[in-house]
Amino acid sequence: MNVPIKTPSEIEKMREAGRQAVSVFEMITPHIQAGVSTGEIDRLCHEYIVNELGSTPAPLNYHGYTHATCISLNHVVCHGFPDFNKKLKNGDIMNLDVTVKTPDGYHGDSSMMFIIGENIQGERLCRITQECLYKSIALVKPGVRLSELARAIQKHAEGHGYSVVRDFCGHGIGAGFHEEPQILHYDGYAPEADITLEAGMCFTIEPMINVGGYKTKVLRDGWTAVTKDKSLSAQWEHTLLVTDTGVEVLTARSDEDFSFLTN
């Protein structure tokens, strides 16, 4: 398996890509409220990425995908299509997945959850899913195997009665939107794929956690993945850099506290 090791120059380009992705969330968060359509959210993100950042929304035209972002509501696991006819309502939970490609050609990829109004079950799911992400990030350092990250996610999710989606995973990232390695969020690595982390690797961790069973299906549009049992699903994602001593979260937002990281 050929896992790219980023050079110091490439790492700086990845940092900039991460900063740009974060700025999209800072821009769009005030707009996410009941009555706003997911199509409008996507439009605002698209215009900001192109006009303000001078970059490109990486999902647009990627293998035929027709939008700048992925917006997944409630039982949609991932790759939901933004829709001007789909307005947010009280009780919805929403994942916004943003990937920016900078003029230098490097990618910053992140997603986060939004709760519209009140949804006690959704709030708990979103919190535990974010904890799954953080517990795996805390383990990232040279010498750690990918399966250790996966087991941490699965243990925490299943310990709270949830399930971990198997059909989609994280990925290496850099000049390519999707690079090696694949980052599973459950303990399912074949021995040859369970690589040991090295400084300079960049990848995403993006656990998708369901209230019900882990099985998913893709709708006839060829993209939208939903839970088979129509239970709620949540996802959080960060782009990470393995450093000499641990990890750098390239898409860390100002509302997050990573003081638990020891490096």
C-alpha positions in Angstrom: 0.0 0.0 0.0 1.4 3.4 -1.1 0.6 5.9 1.7 1.9 9.3 0.8 4.2 11.0 3.4 3.8 14.8 3.2 6.8 17.0 2.8 7.2 20.2 5.0 6.0 22.2 2.0 3.0 19.9 1.5 2.1 20.1 5.2 1.9 23.9 5.0 -0.5 23.5 2.0 -2.6 21.1 4.0 -2.7 23.5 6.9 -4.0 26.2 4.6 -6.6 23.8 3.1 -7.7 22.9 6.7 -8.0 26.6 7.6 -10.2 27.3 4.6 -12.5 24.4 5.4 -12.9 25.7 8.9 -13.7 29.2 7.7 -16.6 27.8 5.6 -18.2 26.5 8.8 -17.6 29.8 10.6 -19.4 31.6 7.7 -22.4 29.3 7.3 -23.2 28.4 11.0 -25.4 31.6 11.6 -27.5 30.7 8.5 -28.4 27.2 9.7 -31.8 27.5 11.3 -35.4 26.3 10.8 -36.9 27.5 7.5 -33.7 27.6 5.5 -33.4 25.1 2.7 -30.4 22.8 2.4 -30.1 24.1 -1.2 -29.5 27.6 0.1 -26.9 26.4 2.6 -25.1 24.7 -0.3 -25.3 27.8 -2.4 -23.9 30.0 0.3 -21.0 27.6 0.9 -20.3 27.4 -2.9 -20.2 31.1 -3.3 -18.0 31.6 -0.3 -15.5 29.0 -1.3 -15.2 30.3 -4.9 -15.6 34.1 -4.3 -14.1 34.7 -0.9 -11.5 31.9 -0.7 -10.6 31.6 -4.3 -10.8 27.9 -4.1 -12.9 25.0 -5.4 -15.6 22.9 -3.7 -14.0 19.5 -4.2 -17.3 17.5 -4.3 -18.6 19.4 -7.3 -18.4 17.2 -10.4 -16.5 14.6 -8.4 -17.6 11.3 -10.1 -20.7 13.2 -11.3 -21.7 14.7 -8.0 -23.6 17.9 -8.7 -23.3 20.0 -5.5 -20.6 21.9 -3.6 -21.3 20.1 -0.3 -23.0 17.1 1.1 -25.9 17.8 3.5 -27.4 14.8 5.3 -30.6 15.0 7.4 -31.8 12.7 10.1 -31.6 9.1 8.8 -29.3 10.0 5.9 -25.9 8.7 6.7 -23.8 10.6 4.1 -23.7 12.1 0.6 -27.1 13.7 0.9 -28.1 16.1 -1.9 -28.8 19.7 -1.0 -32.3 20.7 -2.1 -33.9 24.1 -2.4 -37.3 22.4 -1.6 -36.0 20.8 1.6 -36.3 23.3 4.4 -34.9 22.7 7.9 -37.5 22.2 10.6 -37.5 22.0 14.4 -36.1 18.6 15.5 -33.9 17.9 12.5 -30.3 16.9 12.9 -28.1 17.8 10.0 -24.6 16.9 8.9 -22.7 19.4 6.7 -19.7 17.9 4.9 -17.3 20.4 3.4 -14.2 19.8 1.3 -12.2 22.7 -0.1 -9.5 22.3 -2.8 -7.1 25.2 -2.6 -5.4 26.9 -5.6 -2.3 24.9 -4.6 -4.3 21.7 -5.2 -4.6 20.4 -1.7 -7.7 19.4 0.2 -9.2 20.2 3.6 -12.1 17.9 4.5 -14.4 18.2 7.6 -18.0 17.7 8.6 -20.0 18.6 11.7 -23.5 18.2 13.1 -26.2 20.8 13.6 -29.3 20.3 15.7 -32.3 22.4 14.6 -34.3 23.3 17.7 -34.6 20.5 20.2 -34.1 16.7 19.6 -33.0 14.9 22.8 -32.3 11.6 21.1 -30.4 13.5 18.3 -28.4 15.5 20.8 -27.2 12.4 22.5 -26.3 10.7 19.3 -24.4 13.7 18.1 -22.5 14.0 21.3 -21.5 10.3 21.5 -20.5 10.4 17.8 -18.2 13.4 18.4 -16.7 11.6 21.4 -16.0 8.6 19.1 -14.1 10.9 16.8 -12.1 12.5 19.7 -11.3 9.2 21.3 -9.7 8.0 18.1 -7.9 11.3 17.5 -6.3 11.0 20.9 -4.6 7.8 19.9 -3.0 9.1 16.7 0.8 9.1 16.8 3.6 7.2 15.0 3.7 3.5 15.8 -0.1 3.1 16.3 -2.0 0.8 14.0 -5.2 1.9 12.3 -7.1 -0.9 14.0 -6.5 0.7 17.4 -8.4 3.8 16.2 -11.2 1.7 14.8 -11.6 -0.3 18.0 -11.8 2.9 20.1 -14.7 4.2 18.0 -16.6 0.9 17.9 -16.2 0.4 21.7 -17.5 3.8 22.6 -20.4 3.7 20.1 -21.6 0.2 21.0 -21.1 0.9 24.7 -23.8 3.5 24.4 -26.1 1.2 22.4 -25.3 2.6 19.0 -23.9 0.9 15.8 -21.0 1.9 13.5 -21.6 2.1 9.8 -19.4 -0.3 7.8 -20.1 0.8 4.3 -18.2 4.1 4.3 -14.9 5.1 5.8 -12.3 7.8 6.2 -9.4 8.2 3.8 -6.0 9.5 3.1 -6.0 13.1 1.8 -3.6 15.6 0.2 -3.3 16.5 -3.4 -5.8 13.8 -3.9 -9.3 14.1 -2.5 -9.2 10.4 -1.6 -5.8 8.8 -1.1 -4.5 5.7 0.8 -5.1 4.4 3.4 -8.8 3.7 4.1 -9.7 4.5 7.6 -12.3 2.1 9.0 -14.4 3.0 12.0 -14.9 -0.6 13.2 -12.6 -3.5 13.9 -12.6 -5.0 10.4 -9.1 -4.6 9.0 -7.4 -7.2 6.9 -3.8 -7.7 8.2 -2.3 -6.2 5.1 -4.5 -3.0 5.4 -3.8 -2.5 9.2 -0.9 -0.2 8.6 1.3 1.5 11.3 1.1 5.3 11.4 4.1 7.4 10.4 4.8 11.1 10.8 3.7 13.0 7.7 0.6 10.9 7.0 -2.6 12.9 6.4 -6.0 11.3 6.6 -9.6 11.8 7.8 -11.4 10.1 10.6 -15.2 10.5 10.0 -17.3 8.0 12.0 -20.9 7.5 11.0 -22.9 6.3 14.0 -26.5 5.0 14.0 -29.2 4.8 16.7 -30.4 1.5 15.2 -28.6 -1.1 13.1 -25.4 -0.4 11.1 -26.8 -1.4 7.7 -27.2 1.2 5.0 -28.6 1.5 1.5 -28.0 3.9 -1.4 -31.0 5.6 -2.9 -31.7 5.6 -6.7 -29.9 8.8 -7.1 -26.7 6.8 -6.7 -25.3 8.9 -3.9 -27.7 9.4 -0.9 -26.9 6.7 1.7 -29.6 6.1 4.4 -30.0 3.8 7.4 -31.9 0.7 6.3 -34.1 0.8 9.4 -34.6 4.6 9.1 -33.0 5.3 12.4 -31.1 8.5 13.1 -27.4 8.8 12.0 -24.7 11.3 12.9 -21.2 12.0 11.6 -18.3 14.2 12.6 -15.0 14.5 10.6 -11.6 16.0 10.8 -8.5 16.1 8.6 -5.4 15.0 10.6 -1.7 15.1 10.3 0.5 12.6 12.1 3.4 14.5 13.7 6.6 13.2 15.1 5.1 13.1 18.6 1.3 12.8 18.0 -1.3 14.5 15.9 -2.3 17.9 14.5 -6.0 18.5 13.8 -5.8 20.5 10.6 -9.5 21.3 10.6 -9.9 22.2 14.3 -12.6 24.8 14.9 -12.5 27.6 17.5 -15.4 26.0 19.5 -13.4 22.8 20.1 -11.0 22.0 22.9 -8.2 19.7 22.0 -6.3 20.2 25.3 -6.7 16.5 25.9 -4.0 15.9 23.2 -0.7 15.4 24.9 1.5 16.5 22.0 
